Amino acid sequence: MGIESLLIFLLIGAIAGWLAGQIVSGYGFGLLGNIVIGIVGAFIAGLLFPRIGFVLDGGILASIVHATIGAVILLFLIKLVKRA
């Protein structure tokens, strides 16, 4: 993985984490928190979506949407666990 790929990976994670924070909580989680949430969300979406037949093809925009949906699922699950 080159430096350009790593920077794009981190940028997609940051954008997806920020968007998920805006959707679920109404605020972001700081740069590092957004990156972590976005990357974990992308991993979750990568595991779940092919199993249910939901696949996004495309470039960076599709990756951001994919990671954001996964991050929203992650934040929703975290919220449920905190309430219990």
C-alpha positions as CSV (number, residue, x, y, z in Angstrom):
1,M,0.0,0.0,0.0
2,G,1.5,3.3,-1.1
3,I,1.3,6.6,0.8
4,E,-1.4,7.8,-1.5
5,S,-3.6,4.8,-0.8
6,L,-3.1,5.2,2.9
7,L,-4.1,8.9,2.8
8,I,-7.2,8.1,0.8
9,F,-8.0,5.2,3.2
10,L,-7.7,7.6,6.2
11,L,-9.7,10.4,4.4
12,I,-12.6,8.0,3.6
13,G,-12.6,6.8,7.2
14,A,-12.6,10.4,8.5
15,I,-15.5,11.5,6.2
16,A,-17.5,8.4,6.9
17,G,-17.0,8.6,10.7
18,W,-18.0,12.3,10.7
19,L,-21.1,11.7,8.6
20,A,-22.1,8.8,10.8
21,G,-21.6,11.0,13.9
22,Q,-23.8,13.7,12.4
23,I,-26.5,11.2,11.6
24,V,-26.6,9.2,14.9
25,S,-25.4,11.6,17.6
26,G,-25.6,15.0,16.0
27,Y,-21.9,15.7,16.4
28,G,-18.5,14.3,15.3
29,F,-16.0,12.5,17.5
30,G,-12.8,14.4,16.6
31,L,-10.4,13.5,13.8
32,L,-9.0,10.3,15.3
33,G,-12.4,9.1,16.5
34,N,-14.0,9.8,13.1
35,I,-11.2,7.8,11.4
36,V,-11.6,4.8,13.7
37,I,-15.4,4.8,13.5
38,G,-15.3,5.1,9.7
39,I,-12.7,2.3,9.2
40,V,-14.5,-0.1,11.6
41,G,-17.8,0.9,9.9
42,A,-16.3,0.0,6.5
43,F,-15.1,-3.3,7.9
44,I,-18.6,-4.1,9.3
45,A,-20.3,-3.1,6.0
46,G,-17.8,-5.2,4.1
47,L,-18.8,-8.2,6.1
48,L,-22.6,-7.7,6.2
49,F,-23.5,-6.2,2.8
50,P,-22.4,-9.0,0.5
51,R,-24.2,-11.5,2.6
52,I,-27.5,-9.7,2.2
53,G,-26.9,-8.9,-1.5
54,F,-26.2,-5.2,-1.2
55,V,-23.1,-4.2,-3.1
56,L,-21.9,-0.8,-4.2
57,D,-19.6,-0.5,-7.2
58,G,-17.7,2.6,-7.9
59,G,-15.0,4.9,-6.7
60,I,-14.4,7.0,-3.7
61,L,-18.0,8.2,-3.3
62,A,-19.3,4.6,-3.2
63,S,-16.6,3.8,-0.6
64,I,-17.7,6.8,1.6
65,V,-21.4,5.7,1.4
66,H,-20.5,2.1,2.2
67,A,-18.3,3.1,5.2
68,T,-20.9,5.6,6.4
69,I,-23.7,3.0,6.4
70,G,-21.5,0.6,8.3
71,A,-20.4,3.3,10.8
72,V,-24.1,4.3,11.4
73,I,-24.8,0.6,12.2
74,L,-21.8,0.6,14.5
75,L,-22.9,3.7,16.4
76,F,-26.4,2.5,16.7
77,L,-25.2,-0.8,18.2
78,I,-23.0,1.1,20.6
79,K,-25.9,3.3,21.6
80,L,-28.0,0.2,22.3
81,V,-25.3,-1.4,24.5
82,K,-24.9,1.8,26.5
83,R,-28.6,2.0,27.3
84,A,-28.7,-1.6,28.5
